Amino acid sequence: ACGNSASQTEQPSTEDTSVESKADTNSAENSTDMENTDNQDVQDHKVLVAYFSATGTTKGVAEHIANGLNADIYEIVPEDPYTDADLNYNDNNSRTTIEMNDPNARPAISGSVENMEQYDIIFVGYPIWWGEAPRIVSTFMESYDFSGKTIVPFCTSGGSGMGSSAANLEQLTTGAQWLSGEHLSGSDSQDEVMEWVNGLGLNFEE
Ligand SMILES: Cc1cc2nc3c(=O)[nH]c(=O)nc-3n(C[C@H](O)[C@H](O)[C@H](O)COP(=O)(O)O)c2cc1C
């Protein structure tokens, strides 16, 4: 399913699991070229960019979104970090192969989002593993009450699209509005990523 994955060479920084959750970068100034000033109506929405990234690609995209929107960012950090051996998809007995073969696997997350209630829009980013979101993203979706919130999924991959990954995550939440997601590339510039974000038609808090 993932023979076209190229990125096993740029190696996982699995030891770099520092939580930069909620780097509170919201400030009054917003120097980015937000194009949504013409559709500010009654309410602006506070945004969280949450992501899981085993080897840094999704992290880069998540940072583009968070920087572009001046939004909070939260890394889903596994309690038990993924080693290179864990990430070996050529090994039928590797941790990821075992987890992805079990739809009910729920790897534990270290830490949590403080005050999820304050967010109206949550971007959720992840790498595609065997055509799906990693099971730890399922753990994340089941850990909070997302009702009334808008969820915007995005992924990176070695070539596959989102497939049914987001639809399957959506099943784990109730009462949230899921927008159709986007497959992004680790080589996309911030401007390219923001072009997609600004085209979503959401009102972001500035
Ligand atoms: C266990 C595992 C399974 C993968 N399965 C797929 C796949 O099915 N399709 C694909 O295009 N890429 C697959 N990949 C490649 C990753 O999706 C890709 O390298 C991604 O950008 C990594 O993101 P990250 O650096 O944020 O972890 C897989 C990678 C791993 C480690």
The ligand as a Tripos MOL2 file, in Angstrom:
@<TRIPOS>MOLECULE
LIG
   31    33     1     0     0
SMALL
NO_CHARGES

@<TRIPOS>ATOM
      1 C1          4.3460    2.8360    8.8740 C.3       1 LIG1
      2 C2          4.2680    3.7380    7.6830 C.ar      1 LIG1
      3 C3          3.2910    3.5050    6.7090 C.ar      1 LIG1
      4 C4          3.1970    4.3500    5.6090 C.ar      1 LIG1
      5 N1          2.1850    4.1180    4.6900 N.ar      1 LIG1
      6 C5          2.0660    4.9560    3.6210 C.ar      1 LIG1
      7 C6          1.0210    4.7740    2.6620 C.ar      1 LIG1
      8 O1          0.1650    3.8940    2.7780 O.2       1 LIG1
      9 N2          0.9730    5.6170    1.5880 N.ar      1 LIG1
     10 C7          1.8930    6.6190    1.4110 C.ar      1 LIG1
     11 O2          1.7980    7.3510    0.4430 O.2       1 LIG1
     12 N3          2.8830    6.8340    2.3300 N.ar      1 LIG1
     13 C8          2.9860    6.0400    3.4220 C.ar      1 LIG1
     14 N4          3.9730    6.2670    4.3450 N.ar      1 LIG1
     15 C9          4.8520    7.4460    4.1690 C.3       1 LIG1
     16 C10         4.3900    8.6320    5.0190 C.3       1 LIG1
     17 O3          3.0100    8.8800    4.8790 O.3       1 LIG1
     18 C11         5.1230    9.9180    4.6200 C.3       1 LIG1
     19 O4          6.5000    9.7170    4.6540 O.3       1 LIG1
     20 C12         4.7030   11.0750    5.5330 C.3       1 LIG1
     21 O5          4.9040   12.3110    4.8600 O.3       1 LIG1
     22 C13         5.4790   11.0870    6.8450 C.3       1 LIG1
     23 O6          5.0300   12.1520    7.6430 O.3       1 LIG1
     24 P1          5.7520   12.5370    9.0070 P.3       1 LIG1
     25 O7          7.1830   12.8810    8.6660 O.co2     1 LIG1
     26 O8          4.9870   13.7240    9.4740 O.co2     1 LIG1
     27 O9          5.6560   11.3660    9.9230 O.co2     1 LIG1
     28 C14         4.1020    5.4420    5.4470 C.ar      1 LIG1
     29 C15         5.0890    5.6560    6.4260 C.ar      1 LIG1
     30 C16         5.1790    4.8190    7.5240 C.ar      1 LIG1
     31 C17         6.2200    5.0860    8.5640 C.3       1 LIG1
@<TRIPOS>BOND
     1     1     2 1
     2     2     3 ar
     3     2    30 ar
     4     3     4 ar
     5     4     5 ar
     6     4    28 ar
     7     5     6 ar
     8     6     7 ar
     9     6    13 1
    10     7     8 2
    11     7     9 ar
    12     9    10 ar
    13    10    11 2
    14    10    12 ar
    15    12    13 ar
    16    13    14 ar
    17    14    15 1
    18    14    28 ar
    19    15    16 1
    20    16    17 1
    21    16    18 1
    22    18    19 1
    23    18    20 1
    24    20    21 1
    25    20    22 1
    26    22    23 1
    27    23    24 1
    28    24    25 2
    29    24    26 1
    30    24    27 1
    31    28    29 ar
    32    29    30 ar
    33    30    31 1
@<TRIPOS>SUBSTRUCTURE
     1 LIG1         1 GROUP 0 **** ****
